[in-house]
Amino acid sequence: MKPLISIITPVYNRPELLRKAIQSVLGQTYNNFEYIIVDDASTEDVKSVVKSFRDKRIKYFRHPINKMMAASYNTGIKESKGEFIAFLESDDEWLPTKLEKQLKMFKNQNNIGVVYCGRYLVDGNGNVLNEDRPKYKGDIFKICLSQPLLAPTVLMVRRKIGDMIGWFDPSLPGWNDWDILIRLSKITKFDFVNELLVKYRIHLGQLTGKILEGLPKKIKFYNLIYNKHRTEYNSHPKINSNLLRILGTLCCRIGQNKQGRRYFIKAIKAYPVSFKNYRSFFVSFLPSKLFNFLYFLSLKLRGKWLQIKLQK
């Protein structure tokens, strides 16, 4: 008997994008799935869009109040029965063979707890902006500790592994996806399908000209992750140092240079042999406009400007 896959989509408004997401699920070549859509108290008519698809595999649940994405994922998982759990954000789409190819990886390797895939980064019209190809497999805990590596929409997780860590942490107001990756990678191995099987939508209109505007929130989220996993970071001095340097850089970019220097000093203490920490400390004495100029110049020189613009 074919394993049951539970697909979870949290949604808040954007019913027309949800329609495309649902169509991409119903178009999967692997058909033994249940599709659970959790409406997080939308103010737009999401229910009518869901009910327009007369497919018994689709199950609709609605929160009476908005609980945010992590709680919505957990609601869907609680109502699900599948041996494997897959996540699809309401504004993204899957290519037809995603489930089939990810499940095949699980069948070949019993010691793998998570399988992911690559993704196309697309704009609001579906035009491809960039490609994000999978790179890391096996024990990737240190990599997941270093950066928010993967979006939920590219993942498939063995249910028993997710149950072991308690799935998403709704107490975090952001970066729940990074948090769950850290906890998953700590107890299981990852593998990937070396194909681009997801269309991951980038809302450029929300980003252009607003990079600096979102930095205080980013500092808050970095601190939340850092404080929650402080023991793990302290056990890996280089990673600890890199994260502290990132926090210092973010502070300097919004003019909080004194606070930024405090982070740089902590980074130096955590990993004294890193030249980058000392360089950042001395550059932090420059005015924030000049600091930002040098920051973006260094990104361009390293070819990472597009990557920053396309962060979701």
Buried (B, 14 or more C-beta within 10 A) or exposed (E): EEBBBBBBBBBBBBBEBBBBBBEBBBEBEBEBBBBBBBBBBBEBEBBEBBEEBEEEBBBBBBBEEEBBBBBBBBBBBEBBEBBBBBBBBBBBBBBBBBBBBBBBBBEEEEEBBBBBBBBBBBBEEEEEBBEBEBEBBEEBBEBBBBEBBBBBBBBBBBBEBBEBBEBBBBEBEBBBBBBBBBBBBBEBBBBBBEBBBBBBBBEEEEBEEEBEEEBEEBBEBBEBBBEBBEEBBEEBBEBBBBBBBBBBBBBBBBBBBEBBBBBBBBBBEBBEEBEBBEEBBEBBEBEBEEBBEEBBEEBEEEEEEEEEBBEE
